[in-house]
């Protein structure tokens, strides 16, 4: 965790230094659909991906004609789901059990973006992110019977760190406004569990399709 945190800080300081010296500022409202999963131990191999919706505000500063620094804050849902079959004492199937492990994070990405194009701008981006855990809960739904919820926030670390890569394009709709579409892959590199699970770790992973409405403060 300490090494990953230092790496995040060094990369963020470099990007923020470049951000402060940049030229045109862009601010965007973003929404995304995500496919999330957890990995790191044998128990999680049985868990399935879980869909989520995320939203945030991002700022982009052009540092060169072809490069920019991008950062902001977003609310993101992470986690995974597990489907099981419920049986009675005789081994007869009596229903389905669906467990969802839900994590709510405030995430700050710091990305370096490379741009290409005049009117329609295509880009690729890469960088790091830090996530601050707001809450975690497990929701157990026994089909046709009951639903139980347990709060597990205190069993997980408050901070998640990882890397992000992606790409997309930006289409102008007026002098100041543009619409963007982006794919971004995020992978956690630290163990978010305070306890050892199946002699392994618990780490986050997500794929996002992001749409954005961007406002250009430049000339």
N, C-alpha and C positions, 0 to 999 in steps of 0.2 A: 504493500500500500504506500509506504513512504517513498519508494523509488518512483512509482507511478505518479504520485502527487507532485514530486519534484519535477518530473518530465512535463507534466501538465503546466506547472507554474512557469517553467523556462519557455515553453512554446507560447504560452499566453502572453508573457512579458514581451517576447519578440513581436507577436502579432499586434499587441496593443500599442507598442512603440511605433510600428508601421501605421497603425490605424490613426494615431494622433497626428501623423504627418501627411495623411492622405488628402485627396482633393474632394471629389464629389461624394456627397452623403446620400444614401438611399435607405428608406425605412419601409419595412414590409409587415403586413399582417398575414400570418400563415395558418393554414389548417392542414392536417394530414390524416391519412388512414394508415395504421400500422399493423404489421404482423409480428407478434412478439413471442419469444420463447426463452426458456432458461436452460442452461447446460452446465456441465462441470462434474457430474457424478452419475453413477449407473442408475440410480433411482429416477433421475430426471429424463432418462431415455424413453420412458413410457409416457411422458407428458407431451401434449400437443400444443401447437401454436395457438395464440389467442389474439383476436382482433381488438383494435382500440382506436380511439380518436384523440388527436393531440392538437393543441393550438398555442400560438406564441407570437411574439414581436421580435423582429430581427433588424439589425442595422448593418449596412455594407458601406465600406469606404474604399474608393478606388485609390490604389497606391501607384499603379502604373496603368498604361493604356490597356494592358492585357491581364492585369492582376488586381485583386481586391481582397480585403480582409472582411470577414463576416462573423458577427456574434449577436447575441441577444439572450432571451429567456423564453422558455416554453413549458407548458404543463404537459407531461407525458405519462401515459399509462403503460406499464410493463407487466409481464407475468407469463403464465401458461395455464393450461387446463388438463385435467386427467379424467378419463371416462373409465368407470368400473361397473361390474355387475354385482348387485346385492343378492345374497342367498340367505335362506333360513337355516335353522339347525340341521335340517335333513339334506342340505345341499341344493335345494330347489331354488331356481331363479325367481326372485320376487320383484325385481325392478332394476333401474339404472341409477348409478350414483355419478354425479358430475361435480368435480372439485375445481374451483378456480382460485389460483393464487394471484391476487391483484396488488400491484405496487403503484403508488402515485408519487411522481417525482417532479421537482422543478429542475429543469436541465439548462445548463449554459454551454452551448457549443462554441468553439473557437476554430474557424475554418479559413484556410487559404484557398481562394477561388481563382482559377485561370479562365479567362474569357476569350472568345473568338467570334468575329462577325460584326457587321455594321448595324443594320436594322434589327434583325433577330439575332440575339446574342446567345451562343451556346457556351456552356461552361462545364468544367469538372472541378470538384472540390475535395479537400481532405483536411483532416485535423483531429482535434480531440474534443471531448466533452466531459463535464463534471455534473453529476446529478445529486440532488439533495432529497433524501427520502422524506416525504410528508406523512405517508401512512402505508401500511400493508395489512391486508386481511385475506383470510381463506373463506370462501363461500362454498358450502357443501349442499348440493341440491339432490335430494332423494326423490326421483320422479314419482309423482302420485302420492307423496307423503309429506315430508317436511323440508325446510331449508334452515341450515345452521350457519352462523357467521362467527369467526374467531379472529381477534385482533392479534397479529404477530409482529407489530411494528418494533417492539423492543428486542426481537430476536435477530434483527438485521442491522447492518452497519448504516450509519446516516449518510454515507457518501459512496457514490458509484463513479468509477472512472473508466474511460474507454476511448476508442478511436472511431472516426466517421469518415466514410468515403462516399462519393456520389457524383451525379451529373444531371444536367437538364438544359432548359432553354428559357429565355426571357423575351416576351413579345410586347413591343410598345403599343399602347392604345391611344395615347395622346402625348403631348410634349412632356408632361410630368408623370403620367401613370403608365404602368406596364403590368402584365400578367406573367407569372412564372409557373413552370411545372418541373418538378425535380424528383429524382429517386435518390434516397440516402440509406446507406447501410450502417448500422451502429453495433458495435460489439464491446461489451464490458471486458476489462482486463484484470479486474480485482474480484476477490471473493466477497460477496455482500452478506454472507451468513456469519453470524458470530460463533456458530458451532460447526464442527466438522460433520458433514453429511455423507454417509457411505464412503468414507475415506477420500472424499473429493471436495469440490467447491460448489458454490452456487453463483453463476454469472449470467448477466443479461445479454440479450441479442434482439435486434429489431430491424425490420425493413419498412421504409416509409415512402409513400407517394405523397408529395407535398405540393400544395398549390398556394400561390402567394399573390397579394395585391401590393405593388411596390410604388412608392412615391419618390421622385427624384428631386432633391433640393438644389441641384446644380443649375447652371445657366442654360 
